[in-house]
């Protein structure tokens, strides 16, 4: 329709006010809806609508639209750990002591190590309603997923790139951990730290702190470091495990045996770039600041 035709028909070039169902949700209704969602983040939309409609009748689409307006969207739940109150305080204290250390003078000398259980198969995603920035709040967290194949691996990284990686059979006890250090840590030290200026990091797993392990490290002068318990967000090798898991899932349809899985893991590991690893090291000061800001609680890392 041309402007002349529109003018003849309506008498004006101005847009007329459009008709339609007005927004009937009052501020009080909105508060009730938000409270309903927060009471159970995993509740499906049809149940939220049913609870909300106990004293009224609104279509599911209206409820969903209002939730979106309030910032709530259904997202995959994040995995988390529950940090003991005592460890929250220790994490905060440790980060405050470490915050003035620089990547150039200190962190680049650290060899980060860890064990990780890698699984492929069914990925049972749990969805929750959350607003932007709420992904790490307790109501929006939930552990657990199914798997088809799994391997326990141990690995370490340095500022100069990936270190060694190995598949661990059975449970890791103190003797097996000493064997891992003997076979896979010392070669990394010899290759990257000829001046013996390294710092070896492992977490506070009971196996790592067993008396026989402590004696071994003292006798062999392995330069360790104090580490706050329950601190995966401070251990940059966790990002390596995450990358391996993501890449491995892309190949899951071609993997039917543990041998194939191990081959894929090793291939992914050796192809992780130096640039990626150095960015992880560069992130350490920021991680410390975030833990301090969170008063010792878990952070997005």
C-alpha positions in Angstrom: 0.0 0.0 0.0 1.4 3.4 -1.0 1.3 6.4 1.4 -1.5 8.1 -0.7 -3.6 4.9 -0.4 -2.9 4.6 3.3 -3.8 8.3 3.8 -7.1 8.0 2.0 -8.0 4.9 4.0 -7.0 6.1 7.5 -6.9 9.9 7.2 -3.4 10.0 8.7 0.1 8.7 8.0 0.7 8.0 11.8 0.7 4.4 12.9 -2.5 3.5 14.8 -2.3 1.9 18.2 -2.2 -1.8 17.8 -4.7 -4.0 19.5 -4.0 -7.2 21.3 -4.1 -8.9 24.6 -2.7 -6.5 27.2 0.0 -7.6 29.7 -2.2 -8.8 32.6 0.7 -9.8 34.9 1.1 -7.3 37.7 4.3 -6.8 39.6 2.9 -9.0 42.3 2.3 -11.8 39.8 5.8 -11.4 38.5 7.3 -11.8 42.0 5.2 -14.9 42.6 6.4 -16.4 39.3 10.0 -15.7 40.1 9.6 -17.2 43.6 8.0 -20.3 42.0 11.0 -20.8 39.7 13.6 -20.2 42.5 11.9 -22.8 44.7 12.8 -25.5 42.3 15.1 -24.6 39.4 14.6 -27.9 37.7 10.9 -27.7 37.5 9.6 -28.0 33.9 7.6 -25.1 32.4 4.2 -26.9 32.5 4.6 -27.4 36.3 5.6 -23.8 36.8 2.5 -22.7 34.8 0.3 -25.1 36.9 1.6 -23.7 40.2 1.3 -20.1 39.0 -2.2 -20.7 37.7 -3.6 -21.9 41.1 -5.4 -18.6 41.5 -5.6 -17.5 37.8 -5.3 -18.9 34.3 -2.5 -17.9 32.0 -1.3 -19.8 28.9 2.1 -21.5 29.1 3.5 -19.2 26.4 2.7 -16.1 28.6 4.5 -17.6 31.5 7.5 -18.5 29.4 7.7 -15.0 27.9 7.5 -13.4 31.3 10.3 -15.7 32.6 12.4 -14.7 29.6 11.7 -11.0 30.4 12.9 -11.6 33.9 16.1 -13.1 32.7 15.3 -16.8 33.4 16.2 -19.3 30.7 16.6 -23.1 30.8 20.3 -23.9 30.8 22.4 -27.1 31.3 23.3 -27.4 35.0 26.9 -26.8 36.0 28.9 -29.4 37.9 30.3 -28.3 41.3 31.8 -29.4 44.5 30.7 -28.6 48.0 33.6 -26.9 49.8 33.8 -27.4 53.5 33.7 -24.3 55.6 37.2 -24.8 56.9 38.6 -25.2 53.4 36.8 -22.0 52.3 38.8 -20.1 54.8 42.0 -21.9 53.8 41.4 -21.1 50.2 40.9 -17.5 50.9 44.0 -17.2 53.1 46.1 -19.1 50.5 45.0 -16.8 47.7 45.7 -13.7 49.7 49.3 -14.9 50.3 49.8 -15.8 46.7 48.1 -12.9 45.0 51.3 -10.8 44.7 53.3 -13.6 42.9 53.6 -13.0 39.1 53.5 -15.4 36.2 56.9 -14.3 35.1 58.7 -14.7 38.4 56.8 -17.6 40.0 53.8 -19.3 38.3 55.7 -20.2 35.1 58.0 -22.4 37.2 55.1 -24.5 38.5 54.4 -28.0 37.1 50.7 -28.6 37.5 49.5 -32.2 37.9 46.3 -34.1 38.6 44.4 -37.3 38.0 41.1 -37.3 36.1 38.4 -39.8 35.3 37.5 -39.4 31.6 34.2 -40.8 30.4 32.3 -41.0 27.1 28.9 -42.2 26.4 25.5 -41.0 27.5 25.5 -37.4 28.6 22.5 -37.0 30.9 22.0 -33.3 30.9 20.1 -31.6 33.7 18.4 -28.4 32.9 17.7 -25.5 35.4 16.0 -22.1 35.2 18.6 -19.4 35.8 19.4 -15.8 35.1 22.7 -14.6 33.5 25.5 -14.9 36.2 23.6 -17.5 38.3 25.3 -20.6 36.8 27.6 -21.1 39.8 25.0 -20.4 42.5 24.1 -23.5 44.6 20.5 -23.8 43.4 21.7 -24.0 39.8 24.4 -26.7 40.4 24.0 -30.5 40.2 26.6 -33.3 39.8 26.2 -36.6 38.0 26.1 -38.1 34.5 26.1 -41.5 33.0 28.9 -43.1 31.0 29.7 -46.0 28.7 33.5 -46.1 28.8 35.9 -44.6 31.4 39.6 -44.3 32.0 41.6 -42.8 34.9 44.4 -40.7 33.6 47.2 -38.7 35.2 49.1 -35.8 33.6 51.1 -32.7 34.1 51.8 -29.5 32.3 54.4 -26.8 32.3 54.7 -23.3 30.9 56.6 -24.8 28.0 53.7 -27.1 27.0 52.2 -30.4 27.7 54.1 -32.7 30.0 53.6 -36.4 30.4 50.3 -38.3 30.5 49.5 -41.9 31.4 46.5 -44.1 31.9 46.3 -45.4 35.5 44.9 -48.9 36.0 43.1 -49.6 39.3 43.0 -47.2 42.2 45.9 -44.9 42.9 47.5 -45.7 46.2 50.7 -44.2 47.7 53.0 -46.7 46.1 51.4 -46.2 42.7 51.7 -42.5 43.0 55.4 -42.7 43.8 55.7 -44.9 40.7 53.9 -42.2 38.6 56.3 -39.5 40.0 59.3 -41.6 39.2 58.3 -42.4 35.7 56.5 -39.3 34.6 57.5 -36.3 36.7 61.3 -36.5 36.8 61.6 -36.7 33.0 59.6 -33.5 32.7 61.9 -31.8 35.3 65.0 -33.0 33.5 63.7 -31.7 30.1 62.3 -28.3 31.2 64.1 -27.4 34.4 67.8 -28.2 34.1 68.5 -25.4 36.7 66.3 -27.3 39.2 64.1 -24.2 39.7 60.8 -25.9 39.3 57.9 -26.1 41.8 55.8 -29.3 41.7 52.1 -29.0 42.4 49.7 -31.7 43.4 46.4 -31.5 45.3 45.7 -32.6 48.9 44.4 -36.0 48.0 45.1 -38.4 50.9 47.4 -40.5 48.6 49.5 -37.4 47.8 50.0 -36.7 51.5 50.7 -40.2 52.7 53.8 -40.6 54.9 55.5 -42.8 52.5 55.0 -40.2 49.7 56.3 -37.4 51.9 59.3 -39.4 52.8 60.0 -40.1 49.1 59.7 -36.4 48.2 62.1 -35.4 51.0 64.6 -38.0 50.2 64.6 -37.2 46.5 64.3 -33.4 47.1 61.2 -33.0 45.0 60.3 -29.3 45.3 56.6 -29.3 46.2 54.2 -26.5 47.2 51.4 -26.0 49.7 48.0 -26.4 48.0 44.6 -25.5 49.4 42.2 -28.4 49.5 39.1 -28.5 47.2 40.5 -26.0 44.7 40.0 -27.3 41.2 39.3 -23.7 40.0 42.9 -22.8 40.9 44.4 -25.8 39.2 44.8 -24.9 35.5 45.2 -28.5 34.4 41.4 -28.9 35.0 41.0 -26.8 31.8 43.1 -29.4 30.0 40.8 -32.2 31.2 37.8 -30.2 30.1 39.3 -29.7 26.6 40.1 -33.4 26.4 36.5 -34.3 27.3 35.0 -31.9 24.8 37.2 -33.2 22.0 36.7 -36.8 23.0 32.9 -36.5 22.9 33.2 -35.3 19.3 34.8 -38.7 18.5 32.7 -40.8 20.8 30.7 -42.4 17.9 34.0 -43.9 16.6 35.2 -45.2 20.0 34.1 -48.6 21.2 37.0 -49.8 23.2 39.3 -48.5 26.0 42.3 -48.9 23.7 40.7 -46.6 21.1 39.8 -44.2 23.9 43.4 -44.1 25.2 44.7 -43.5 21.7 42.3 -40.6 21.2 43.1 -39.0 24.6 46.9 -39.1 23.9 46.4 -37.6 20.4 44.2 -34.8 21.8 46.8 -34.2 24.6 49.8 -33.9 22.3 47.9 -31.5 20.0 47.0 -29.0 22.7 48.8 -25.8 21.7 51.4 -24.0 23.7 49.4 -20.8 23.2 46.4 -22.4 25.0 48.6 -23.6 27.9 50.3 -20.2 28.3 46.9 -18.5 28.5 46.0 -20.8 31.4 49.2 -19.7 33.2 48.4 -16.1 32.5 44.9 -16.6 34.0 46.3 -17.6 37.5 46.4 -14.0 39.0 42.8 -13.5 37.8 41.8 -16.8 39.4 43.3 -15.7 42.7 41.4 -12.4 42.6 38.1 -14.1 41.9 38.5 -16.5 44.8 39.3 -13.6 47.1 36.3 -11.7 45.7 34.2 -14.8 46.4 35.5 -15.0 49.9 37.0 -18.4 49.4 34.0 -20.0 47.6 34.1 -21.8 44.3 34.5 -19.6 41.2 33.6 -19.9 37.5 36.9 -21.6 36.7 
